[in-house]
Amino acid sequence: MTAPATDHTTVSPVASAIDAAAVDRRGALIGYLPVGFPDLQTSVDAAIALAQNGVDVLELGVPYSDPVMDGAVIQAATMTALAEGFRLRDVFTAISAIRAAVDVPVLVMTYWNPVLQYGVERFASDLAAAGGAGLITPDITPDAAADWLDASERHGLDRVFLAAPTSSDERLSLVTERSRGFVYTVSTMGITGARQDLDAAAKTLVGRLRAAGAQHACVGIGISTAEQVRSVLEYADGAIVGSVFVKALADGGVPAITEVARSLAAGTAR
């Protein structure tokens, strides 16, 4: 099956939010939370709190039984959500509630198998109906995503693919061409290192993506302070934050995550 060409005339709500953040600030702050942690309603309240306190784009994670790409904090949270009875339909319930409260685009971060089991067309349709902006798909490459590319075109959804330092120039060109919203820039392939090494790898990769034509490249590399947000936004369009938000929610609930969001958002100021 041949993948459809990207429709560059489709307006991306995520790209629009990133562009808006660049007008009077350094760039965008993108915040991740798993749906259903510690319970569904609290996860919705926490996401709304992020959006009301400086987060420009929300990224909702789908709890998965084998989260091989997630760190310990997020793994623990997703296991809690599953133990509390999370079901895939809860994603759409959460998005509808969030979008009714705040005008911030909501992406879903998910491994591909849940989408496949649910049905690609059905998932895309339900995501769009709930007000979702699109998907971040960490374990599927654009050349293997023809069904998703096709469905996303029909429903006007963003599709965010990952780029890594090990990616060839040809691969980066393909990722850039078929992503919509932004390219998720991964600075390391699961191997931790010194902070300056991670920054250097991410900066180099963003430069390669720019050369490949990427208009929006956002970086997630264990960012946990306003200074780290500021550093990333010196070369990228957005800073993606996950674990520190999840830990704050686990330790202190919505009030704690609100304070962390405000603190990190200070890093986007010029």
N, C-alpha and C positions, 0 to 999 in steps of 0.2 A: 504494500500500500504506500503510495507516495504522499508525503506530508504536504499539507497545503501551504501556500506562501503566506508569510505574515502580512496581515492587513495593517499597514502603518497609518491608516486613516482612523482607526478605532481610538477613541479617547481613553487613555488609561487613567483611572482615578488615582492610582498609586503614583504614577509619574507626575501627575498634576500636583499631588500633595508634596512630592519631593521638590518640584520646581518652586512651589509657593514658599517652602521652607528656606530656599536659597535666596529669596528676594531680600529679606532683611536680617537673616541669620546665616550662620556658617553652612547649614545643611540640615538634613532630616534626622530625627531620632525615631528608630523603629523598635517597638517593644514586643517581646514574645511572652506568651503565657499559655500553658496547657488548658484546654477546655475541661471543666469538671474537677479542678483542683482548687481548694480541698473539697468542694462540692460545686454543683453547677451554678447556683445563684451567686456564690462568692466569686467564682471565676468571672462571671459577667460583671459584677460590681467592681472587681479589680481592673478589668479591661477598661471599663468606663472611667475609672479613676486615672489610669494611664493617659487616656485621651484628653482628660480635663486638666492634666498637669504637665503638658509639654511633649507628649508622644504624638508624632505626626501620622504614623502608620501602625496599625495593630497586626500582629502575627499570632494567630491562634493555632496551637499545636494539637494534633489529633493523638490522644493516648494510644500507644501501640504495645503489644505484648513483647516485642523484641526490639527495643529501641537502641540498636547497635551504634547509631551515630550521635547519641545524646550523652552528655556528661552526667555525673552522679546525681547532682541536684535535680535535674530535669527528669532523669530516670525514676528517682524516688517519687516525684510528684505525679508522673504519669501512672506509676503503679498504684498510687493512692486513688487516683481518679478511676482506674479500672476496678479496683476493689470496691469503690463506692457505687459501681453500677453504670459507668459511662457507656453510652451507646452512640453510634455514629450520628444518628439523627440529632443528638444533643448539640452538635456543631452548628446546625442550621438554627436551632432554637436560640443558641447563644448569640449568633450573628444578628438575628432579627432583633433581639432585645438590645444589643449594643448599638445597632444602627438607629433604633428608635430614640436613643438617648443622646448620641453624639454623631457629628458629621465627620467621621474619620474613616478612611478606607480600611477594610478588614481582609487580610489575606489568610489563607489556611495553609499551615505547614503540615504536610502529611507524607508518610511513606506511601508508595504506589499501591500496595496490595489492598488496603481498605477501599480505595477508589475503584479498583478493578472488581472487587467483590460486590460492591454496591451497584456498580454499573457506571461506566464513564459518562455516558449521556445523561443518565438519571442524576448523577452527582453534580454535573455541570448545571443542569436545569434547576435543581434544588438549591445549589449555591447561589446562583443568580437571583432566584426568587426570594432568598433570604436577605439579599442585599450585599452578599460577599463580593469582593473585588477580584479574586482569583486564587491560584494555588502556587505555593512553593513546593517543589517536588525534588527532594534531595537524592533519591535513589533511582531516578529515571533520566536518561539523557535525551536531548531533543531529537536525535535520529531514531530513537525507539518510542517516541511519544506521538505517533501520527494520530491515534484516536483522540488523545487529549488536545492536540493542536486543532484538530477539526472541530471538536466540541467547544473549545474555548472561543473559536471564531464565531460559531453560531450564537453563543450566549454572551459575547462581548466581555470575556473574562481575561484577566492578566495571567500570564504564566511566567514564573520566575525559575530559571534554571541556575545551576551552580557552576562556577568556574574555579579551578584549582591551579596552583603553581605548576603542577605536572601536566596540565592541558597543553596540547600542541596549539600552534597558531591557527591551524585549520579548525580545531575543535572550538577555540575561542570565537572564531568568526561565526561558526554555526550557532553557538550559544547566544551570541549577540543578536544574530539575525532572528532567532526564533523566540527569544525572551520578549516579554512585554511587561512594563512596570519598572523593573530593574534587573540587573544581573547580580546574583548573590555571590559575593567574592569571598572565597575561603582561603585563608592564608596558610593553613597547615592541614595536612592529611592525617589528623589524629595523633600527631606527635607534638607534645608541648615543647616550648623552648623559651629562651630569654625574650623579654618584652620587645627589645629593640630588634631582635631577629624576626619576630612576628610582624612588627610594623614594616620592616623592610620588605618582607615577602609580600605583604598585602599591597604596599605602595607600588612595587614592581608589577604585580598582577593587574592592578587597576590601570597602570600605564599601558600594559599590553591590551587590555580591553578597550581603552580609548582608541588605540591604534586600529583595533578591529571594528571600530564604529559604535561602541557602546555609548549611549547618551546618559545612562544612569547606572552607576556601579556603587553598591552598598556593601559594607564590610562588617563581618561579625568575627571577632577574635578574642572572646573573653573580656569584653569591655565592662568595667565596673565602676568607673569614676568619671566625673565631669572632665577632668584633664585628659583622660583617654578618649572620650568622645571628641573633644576639641582636636586632639592629635589626628584622629582618623579623618575628621572633616577638613583637614588641611589638603587632602588629596582625593577623598571619596565624596560621594553625594549624600551618603547616609551612614549612620552608625547603628548596628543591630545589637540590641542588648537582650539577653535572655536570663541566664542563671541568677544574676543579682536580683532581678525582679521576682523570680520564683522563690528564691531564698527569703526575701523580705516578706512575701505573702505567707510563706510557711512559718516564719518566726513571729510576725507581728500583725498579720491580717491586712486588710485594706488600708488602715491608717499608715502602716509601715511602708507599703508599696507606694502610697501617695508621696511620702517624704522622699523616697529614693527617686521617684520620677522627677520631682522638682529639682533635686540635686543634680541628676544627670542632664536634665534639660538646660541647666546653666552652661553646660559645655557647648551648646549650639549657638550661644550669643556671640555676636561680633565684638 
